[in-house]
Amino acid sequence: MEQRTPRKKREDEHFDLIGFAPDLDPTTPGACSVMANVLPISSKGWRAAPSLDRYTSRFSTPTAATAFSQVFFSAGGNVLLRAQSQIISTNQFITAGTATGTLALLTAYPSSFVDFGQYILAANPGHPVAARSTDVVSMHTFVPQAGAPQSMFLTVASRFVVAFDNTDGWACCARDDHSSWTANPATLAAFGRLPGRSDDLNRCAATIGDDIILFKGVSAYLGRFVPNNVEVWVFELLRNVNINASHYTATEYGAGVVVLADDGLYYFDGASLTNLMDERMSRWFARYFVSPSYSNRVIVDEVRDLIWVKAYIYDLDNDPSAGGYSTYVFVCDPRTKRWGRWNGEAIINIEAGKHQYPKHWAGHGYTRTGLRSVWAIPYGTTAVTTIPREIAGAATAAAAAQIVTHDFGHAFIDSELTQANLKFITAPTGATVTAAPMQRNTLDGSLSTAAAVARASNGGFDVRQNARWHRLKFDITGEFEIGGLAVDLKPTGLR
């Protein structure tokens, strides 16, 4: 039988975009050096990231003492704002300064909120676990629960509220009764410790089925309610889970849990652990990620079926103290392990929200409709830029996106780039769709950028330049979906 030589891929055929891949060789096809405000979609390729809808008119002007740092969306439709040392309710108009109770909050720690029946419970190492009803009459008051511990975070599983402190302790309330915390075999309220290595302190936890997975330093435990057992909750060390989890980042996803560690984003299905970053991005992440920060977050976007990660990243390779760090918001498609970066705004926090506007904002001037599943607290735009003055929702309207490709060319041959083509599956809805050619003579040289050109009627971009190495910078506004990139590149001779 005749042997056929595989057909060589033509230079003008479309190739896939890998997305945000900072640790790849710059000549790797599809490895984009910039993937700003572009989200992965597994079935097609990539789509525009959402912009932020703002809700400033519902707030009085915050001060440094009442600056927003968290938002919690109750299953009952109530919305709470953590404002430094206060918890503020969004009942009708949102007014900073209307504290819910007199809880002594430690501002160095975030608060942890959970729904439990008709109550919202709050935890912070500065006060005992507190509760408030979701009904309108008492919605402004958090009441510390008698006998409850001071806790760092809460989980709800098997009809218990389980609290974890900032060392190695845990406690559960009576079954079906969040107000009863005094240890009692009759009510099943209990407490315990999980001492391990000196650095194995409670980091984060999440519900997995009827159980709880607790991440402690480099250890992890599976907690299970065992009826007729004196310990009530039995925690078993998971010897196959050895990751250094970041604080407050364990989140339910599907039938399992996702958690951010110092070398990647992991998915645990109850049996095995999978890193959702490929090896190259995981290496880059491990070098730059600020794991001890209490401000890192992992949010499941139920609308888009994506995972959003807010992470503190070092700015410099060798001396982080000289340059500090920046907030990055990454977006992961867990099915393909492709990553994008949402960097349209500097934010201090992201949270999981509801698909529609919370009910207390209905009828207050917000007429835009659509699905939202991620909410953000951006930095303020006034003179006091360190104070977040608003919260915002990820809308369906797209932000301005930018894609900068890999370097294509040859080390010994000059080439002419005549045309480029983005495979638009859904045409851009915005006014700007341009491509700017970039070039340099060596891969370690500086890039020069020529004038941007608009998309032609045949769908291509007529970018004409001669160089040794080429890049393309695409700027796109509005909604779009793309599946790949093609370039028309012809050698022009040796030099």
TORPA-234895 format. One line per 10 residues: number of its first residue (from 1); their letters; for each residue x, y, z of C-alpha. Coordinates in steps of 0.02 Angstrom, whole numbers, plus 32768, in hexadecimal, padded with zeros to 4 digits. Layout:
<nodes>
NUM	a	X Y Z ~ ...;
</nodes>
This chain:
<nodes>
1	meqrtprkkr	8000 8000 8000 ~ 8043 80A9 7FD0 ~ 8088 8111 8060 ~ 804B 81C5 8060 ~ 80B1 8253 80A6 ~ 804B 82BE 811C ~ 8019 8361 80CB ~ 807B 83F5 810D ~ 800E 8479 815D ~ 8000 8511 80ED;
11	edehfdligf	8037 85B6 8139 ~ 7F90 8606 810D ~ 7F25 8584 8165 ~ 7ED4 85B1 8209 ~ 7F27 8576 82A8 ~ 7EDE 8575 8356 ~ 7F04 85F9 83D8 ~ 7F4B 85B1 8479 ~ 7F1D 864B 84DC ~ 7F76 868F 8575;
21	apdldpttpg	8017 862A 857A ~ 809F 8696 85C8 ~ 8122 860E 85D9 ~ 8123 85D6 8524 ~ 81A7 85FB 84A1 ~ 816D 869A 8445 ~ 8174 863D 839F ~ 80FB 85B4 83D6 ~ 8067 85BA 835D ~ 7FCB 85FB 83B4;
31	acsvmanvlp	8025 8633 8454 ~ 7FE3 86E2 8469 ~ 8051 875F 84C5 ~ 7FB2 87C4 84ED ~ 7F04 877B 8501 ~ 7EA8 880C 8553 ~ 7DED 8802 8575 ~ 7DD8 8762 8512 ~ 7D87 86C7 855C ~ 7D9F 8612 8526;
41	isskgwraap	7D07 85B3 84E7 ~ 7D2A 84FB 84D1 ~ 7CB7 84D4 8440 ~ 7CF4 855E 83CC ~ 7D8D 85BA 8409 ~ 7D84 8666 8456 ~ 7D04 86ED 8479 ~ 7CFF 879F 84BA ~ 7D09 87B7 8576 ~ 7C7E 8817 85CC;
51	sldrytsrfs	7C8B 88CB 85FE ~ 7C57 890A 86A9 ~ 7BAE 8956 86CF ~ 7BBE 89D3 875C ~ 7B4B 89F8 87ED ~ 7B94 8A97 8837 ~ 7AF0 8AF5 884A ~ 7AB5 8A7F 88D4 ~ 7B46 8AAB 8948 ~ 7B6F 8B3E 89B4;
61	tptaatafsq	7C26 8B70 89A7 ~ 7C8F 8AF3 8A09 ~ 7D1F 8B27 8A78 ~ 7DBA 8AC3 8A9E ~ 7D5C 8A75 8B2F ~ 7CC7 8A40 8AC5 ~ 7D1D 8A12 8A21 ~ 7CD0 8978 89D0 ~ 7D37 88D9 89D1 ~ 7CB8 884A 89C1;
71	vffsaggnvl	7C0B 8827 897F ~ 7BA1 8790 89AE ~ 7B07 8757 8950 ~ 7A8F 86F6 89BC ~ 7A28 866C 896D ~ 798F 86CA 89AA ~ 79BA 8763 8943 ~ 7A06 87CD 89CD ~ 7AAD 8820 89AA ~ 7B30 884D 8A2B;
81	lraqsqiist	7BC7 88BD 8A1A ~ 7C60 88AF 8A88 ~ 7C9D 8960 8AA2 ~ 7D3F 894E 8B03 ~ 7D02 8949 8BB8 ~ 7C48 893E 8B8D ~ 7BCE 88CE 8B34 ~ 7B51 8933 8AD0 ~ 7AAA 88F6 8A8F ~ 7A6B 8926 89E3;
91	nqfitagtat	79B9 8944 8A18 ~ 796C 89BB 8998 ~ 79EE 8A44 8986 ~ 7A9D 8A14 89B8 ~ 7AE3 8A8A 8A3B ~ 7B92 8A72 8A7D ~ 7B90 8A89 8B39 ~ 7AF3 8A22 8B5C ~ 7B49 899A 8BBF ~ 7AF4 88F3 8BDA;
101	gtlalltayp	7B16 88D3 8C91 ~ 7BAE 8900 8CF8 ~ 7C24 8874 8CC8 ~ 7CDC 888E 8CEF ~ 7D24 8864 8C44 ~ 7DDE 884A 8C2C ~ 7DFE 88A6 8B89 ~ 7E99 883F 8B62 ~ 7E26 87AB 8B42 ~ 7D94 879F 8AC8;
111	ssfvdfgqyi	7CEC 876D 8B0D ~ 7CA2 86C4 8AE1 ~ 7BE7 86BE 8ABC ~ 7B75 8627 8AA3 ~ 7ABB 8609 8A8F ~ 7A6B 8593 8B0B ~ 79AF 8584 8AF9 ~ 7961 862E 8B17 ~ 7A00 8675 8B62 ~ 7AA4 86BD 8B26;
121	laanpghpva	7B3B 8693 8B93 ~ 7BDB 86FA 8B9A ~ 7C87 86C8 8BDA ~ 7D21 872F 8C01 ~ 7DB0 870F 8C7C ~ 7D7C 87AE 8CD8 ~ 7CD0 8773 8D10 ~ 7C6D 86D3 8D31 ~ 7C08 868B 8CA2 ~ 7B75 8702 8C8C;
131	arstdvvsmh	7ACC 86EB 8C38 ~ 7A41 8757 8BF4 ~ 7998 872D 8BAC ~ 7975 8748 8AF4 ~ 78CB 8795 8B16 ~ 78BA 8851 8AFA ~ 7893 887C 8BB1 ~ 7935 883D 8BFB ~ 79A6 8844 8B63 ~ 7A14 88CD 8BAB;
141	tfvpqagapq	7A51 886E 8C44 ~ 7AD8 87EA 8C57 ~ 7AD1 8797 8D02 ~ 7B68 8736 8D47 ~ 7B30 8685 8D71 ~ 7B47 8649 8E25 ~ 7BDA 85D3 8E36 ~ 7C0D 85E7 8D81 ~ 7CC8 85EF 8D59 ~ 7D27 867D 8D07;
151	smfltvasrf	7D43 8635 8C5A ~ 7D9C 865B 8BB9 ~ 7D22 8606 8B41 ~ 7C82 85A0 8B3F ~ 7C3C 850E 8ADB ~ 7B90 84BD 8AD8 ~ 7B80 8401 8AC3 ~ 7B0C 8375 8AFF ~ 7A9A 83F5 8B55 ~ 7B28 843D 8BBF;
161	vvafdntdgw	7B86 84E0 8BBC ~ 7C3E 84B4 8BD2 ~ 7CB6 853E 8C05 ~ 7D74 853F 8BF7 ~ 7DE5 85B4 8C59 ~ 7E8B 8600 8C21 ~ 7EF2 8578 8C73 ~ 7EC3 84BF 8C6C ~ 7E19 84BA 8CC2 ~ 7D6A 8496 8C85;
171	accarddhss	7CBC 849A 8CD2 ~ 7C0C 846F 8C9A ~ 7B66 84AE 8CD7 ~ 7AD8 843C 8D0A ~ 7A8A 83E7 8C75 ~ 7A07 8458 8C26 ~ 7A24 84DE 8CAC ~ 7AA4 8565 8C86 ~ 7A85 85B7 8D30 ~ 7AC4 8523 8D98;
181	wtanpatlaa	7B82 850F 8DA2 ~ 7BA0 84C7 8E4F ~ 7BE6 8417 8E3D ~ 7B5E 8399 8E63 ~ 7B4B 82E5 8E27 ~ 7A8E 82FA 8E27 ~ 7A8E 838D 8DAD ~ 7B2C 8353 8D4F ~ 7B82 83FB 8D6A ~ 7C3D 83D4 8D74;
191	fgrlpgrsdd	7CEC 8417 8D5C ~ 7D9A 83D3 8D3D ~ 7E4A 83F2 8D00 ~ 7EB0 83B1 8C6E ~ 7F64 83D2 8CA2 ~ 7FE9 83A5 8C24 ~ 8087 83FA 8BEA ~ 80AC 84A4 8C34 ~ 8079 84F9 8B91 ~ 7FDC 8490 8B79;
201	lnrcaatigd	7F5E 8516 8BAA ~ 7EAD 8524 8B67 ~ 7EAC 8578 8ABC ~ 7E04 8556 8A67 ~ 7D79 84D6 8A5B ~ 7CE7 84AA 89EB ~ 7C56 8431 89E6 ~ 7C68 8399 8978 ~ 7BC4 8338 8976 ~ 7B94 831E 8A2C;
211	diilfkgvsa	7C4A 832B 8A62 ~ 7CC9 83B6 8A7B ~ 7D78 83C3 8A35 ~ 7DEB 842B 8AA2 ~ 7E92 846E 8A64 ~ 7F15 848B 8AEA ~ 7FC0 84C6 8AAE ~ 8001 8435 8A46 ~ 7F83 83BA 8A91 ~ 7ECE 8398 8A65;
221	ylgrfvpnnv	7E46 833E 8AC6 ~ 7D9E 82F6 8A95 ~ 7D1E 8315 8B1E ~ 7C85 82A6 8B2C ~ 7BF2 82A6 8BA3 ~ 7BEB 81FC 8BF7 ~ 7B49 81DA 8C59 ~ 7B5F 818C 8D06 ~ 7C17 81BD 8D06 ~ 7C52 821F 8D9D;
231	evwvfellrn	7CB9 8293 8D2D ~ 7C20 82BA 8CBF ~ 7C91 82F3 8C30 ~ 7D21 8280 8C03 ~ 7DAF 82CC 8B9D ~ 7E1E 8257 8B39 ~ 7EC6 828E 8AF4 ~ 7EC9 8285 8A36 ~ 7F76 8242 8A11 ~ 7F63 825A 8955;
241	vninashyta	7F3F 8315 8964 ~ 7FE0 8374 8983 ~ 7FCD 8428 894D ~ 7FF1 84CC 89A5 ~ 7F44 851B 899C ~ 7F27 85D6 89A4 ~ 7EB0 8622 8A24 ~ 7DF5 8631 89FE ~ 7E01 85E3 8950 ~ 7DA8 8539 895C;
251	teygagvvvl	7D06 853D 88F9 ~ 7C87 84BD 88C4 ~ 7C8A 8493 880B ~ 7C1F 840B 87BC ~ 7C2D 836F 8825 ~ 7CD1 83A5 8871 ~ 7D37 8438 88AF ~ 7DB2 84B2 8860 ~ 7E3A 8501 88CA ~ 7ECB 8576 88A5;
261	addglyyfdg	7F77 853B 88DA ~ 8023 8587 88C9 ~ 8044 8529 8827 ~ 7F9A 8526 87D1 ~ 7EDE 8517 87D7 ~ 7EA9 8468 880B ~ 7E09 8405 87F7 ~ 7DE5 837B 8875 ~ 7D57 8302 884D ~ 7D5D 82A4 88F0;
271	asltnlmder	7DDF 8227 88B5 ~ 7E63 8279 8847 ~ 7EB2 8324 8834 ~ 7EC7 837B 878B ~ 7F27 841C 8769 ~ 7EC3 848A 86F2 ~ 7F62 84E4 86BE ~ 7FD4 848F 8641 ~ 8088 8472 8673 ~ 80CC 8512 8626;
281	msrwfaryfv	804C 8588 8670 ~ 805A 852E 8716 ~ 8116 8551 871A ~ 80F9 8609 86F5 ~ 8070 8613 8778 ~ 80DC 85C2 87FE ~ 8164 8644 87E3 ~ 80F3 86DE 87F1 ~ 805A 86B0 885A ~ 804A 86FF 8908;
291	spsysnrviv	7FFC 866A 895F ~ 7FEC 86AB 8A13 ~ 7F7A 873C 89E2 ~ 7ECA 873A 8A2C ~ 7E8C 8793 898F ~ 7E9F 8706 8912 ~ 7DF7 86C5 88D3 ~ 7DAF 8638 8869 ~ 7D01 8652 8821 ~ 7C98 85D9 87BB;
301	devrdliwvk	7C3D 8634 872F ~ 7B9E 85CE 871D ~ 7B5F 8633 8689 ~ 7BF7 8619 861B ~ 7C33 8577 866D ~ 7CDE 85C1 868D ~ 7D4D 85D7 8726 ~ 7D8C 8685 8753 ~ 7E29 8698 87BB ~ 7E60 8738 880F;
311	ayiydldndp	7F16 8729 8840 ~ 7FA0 8799 8883 ~ 8035 878C 880E ~ 80E6 87CB 882D ~ 811E 8853 87B4 ~ 81D8 882B 87B7 ~ 8238 8789 87A2 ~ 82BB 879B 882A ~ 8286 8820 88A6 ~ 81CB 8829 88C3;
321	saggystyvf	81DF 88AC 894C ~ 8225 8927 88CE ~ 8191 8921 8859 ~ 8103 88E0 88C4 ~ 807C 8879 8871 ~ 7FE2 888F 8805 ~ 7F35 8844 87FF ~ 7F18 87CF 876C ~ 7E70 8785 873F ~ 7E7F 86E5 86DA;
331	vcdprtkrwg	7DF2 8683 8689 ~ 7DFF 85C8 8670 ~ 7D9C 854F 8606 ~ 7DAF 84B1 8671 ~ 7D86 843E 85DF ~ 7E13 8478 856E ~ 7E8A 84C3 85F2 ~ 7E94 8561 8589 ~ 7EAA 8606 85E2 ~ 7E80 86BA 85BD;
341	rwngeaiini	7EA1 8757 861F ~ 7E1E 87D8 864E ~ 7E82 8877 8669 ~ 7E0E 8903 8639 ~ 7E0A 8949 86EA ~ 7E68 8940 878D ~ 7DFA 88EB 880E ~ 7E0D 88B9 88C2 ~ 7D92 882A 88C6 ~ 7D23 87B9 885E;
351	eagkhqypkh	7C8F 8758 889E ~ 7C0F 86DC 885E ~ 7B6A 8734 883D ~ 7ABE 8706 8802 ~ 7A8C 86F4 874D ~ 7A18 8789 8759 ~ 7A20 882A 87B8 ~ 7A06 8815 8873 ~ 7954 883F 88A0 ~ 7980 88D8 8908;
361	waghgytrtg	79C6 892F 886E ~ 792D 890F 8802 ~ 78D2 89AC 87CF ~ 795B 8A22 8804 ~ 7990 8A5E 8759 ~ 79EF 89C6 871A ~ 7998 8997 867A ~ 7A1E 8930 8624 ~ 79EC 887A 8620 ~ 7A52 87DE 8608;
371	lrsvwaipyg	7AAD 8758 8668 ~ 7B31 877D 86EA ~ 7B90 8700 8752 ~ 7C2E 875E 8785 ~ 7C33 8800 87E8 ~ 7CC6 8870 880A ~ 7CF9 88FD 887E ~ 7D69 896F 8817 ~ 7DDD 89F2 885A ~ 7D8E 8A9E 8862;
381	ttavttipre	7D9F 8B1B 87D5 ~ 7DA8 8BB5 8844 ~ 7E42 8C07 888D ~ 7E49 8B86 8918 ~ 7E70 8AF5 88A5 ~ 7E92 8A7A 8930 ~ 7DDE 8A7E 896B ~ 7D65 8A0F 8909 ~ 7CC8 8A77 88F2 ~ 7C57 8A03 8893;
391	iagaataaaa	7C2D 8952 8866 ~ 7C11 8917 87B6 ~ 7BC9 8881 875E ~ 7C10 8824 86C9 ~ 7B94 8851 8641 ~ 7B6F 8800 859B ~ 7BB3 889A 8541 ~ 7C67 887C 8510 ~ 7D00 88DF 8543 ~ 7D85 8918 84C8;
401	aqivthdfgh	7DF2 8880 84A3 ~ 7EA6 8875 8468 ~ 7F04 87E0 8423 ~ 7FBF 87E4 83FF ~ 7FFD 874A 83A4 ~ 809D 86E6 83AF ~ 8136 8710 8345 ~ 8134 86C0 829A ~ 81C3 86C2 821E ~ 826D 866F 8208;
411	afidseltqa	8316 8688 825A ~ 8373 8695 81B2 ~ 82F0 86CB 8134 ~ 8294 8770 811F ~ 81DD 8760 80F4 ~ 814C 87C9 80B7 ~ 80AC 87C9 811D ~ 8022 87F8 80A6 ~ 7F80 87C9 80FA ~ 7F38 8783 819B;
421	nlkfitaptg	7E8F 8735 81BE ~ 7E37 8717 8262 ~ 7DB7 868C 8255 ~ 7D1F 86EA 8297 ~ 7C95 866F 82BF ~ 7C28 86FD 82FD ~ 7C48 87A6 82AD ~ 7C81 8833 8322 ~ 7BF5 88A8 8355 ~ 7C65 893C 8380;
431	atvtaapmqr	7CA9 89C7 8314 ~ 7D61 8998 8327 ~ 7DAB 8900 82D1 ~ 7E5F 8925 82A4 ~ 7F07 88CF 8291 ~ 7FAF 8925 82AA ~ 804B 88CD 8267 ~ 80E2 88C5 82D9 ~ 8194 8896 82AC ~ 8246 887E 82EB;
441	ntldgslsta	82E8 8838 82A6 ~ 8312 87CB 833C ~ 82A5 8775 83BC ~ 82FD 87D5 8446 ~ 82EB 887B 83EC ~ 826B 8905 8404 ~ 81C7 88FB 83A6 ~ 8190 8987 8333 ~ 80D8 899B 830B ~ 8090 89DC 8268;
451	aavarasngg	7FE9 8A31 824F ~ 7F4F 89C6 826C ~ 7EE4 8993 81D8 ~ 7E2A 896D 81D7 ~ 7DDF 88C9 81A3 ~ 7DC1 88BB 80E9 ~ 7D1F 8882 8097 ~ 7D6A 87D5 8078 ~ 7D86 87BF 8132 ~ 7E42 87D7 812D;
461	fdvrqnarwh	7EB7 885E 816B ~ 7F2D 88A3 80E6 ~ 7FCA 88B5 814E ~ 8063 88C5 80DE ~ 8110 88C6 8128 ~ 81BA 8876 810D ~ 8219 883A 81A5 ~ 8272 87A7 81F6 ~ 81F2 8791 8281 ~ 813C 87C7 827F;
471	rlkfditgef	80B0 87DB 82FD ~ 7FFD 8819 82EF ~ 7F9B 8881 836B ~ 7EDE 8874 8359 ~ 7E69 88F0 83AD ~ 7DB0 88BF 83AE ~ 7D19 890C 8401 ~ 7C6E 88BF 841D ~ 7C39 880B 8421 ~ 7C96 878D 83B5;
481	eigglavdlk	7CCB 86D8 83AA ~ 7D6A 869E 8354 ~ 7DAF 85F3 832E ~ 7E5F 8613 82EF ~ 7EDB 867B 828C ~ 7F2A 866E 81DF ~ 7FB7 86D5 8194 ~ 7FF7 86E5 80E1 ~ 80B4 86E3 80F6 ~ 812E 86D1 8065;
491	ptglr	81EC 86C7 806D ~ 8249 8755 8017 ~ 82FA 8714 8024 ~ 8390 8700 8095 ~ 83E0 8791 80EF;
</nodes>
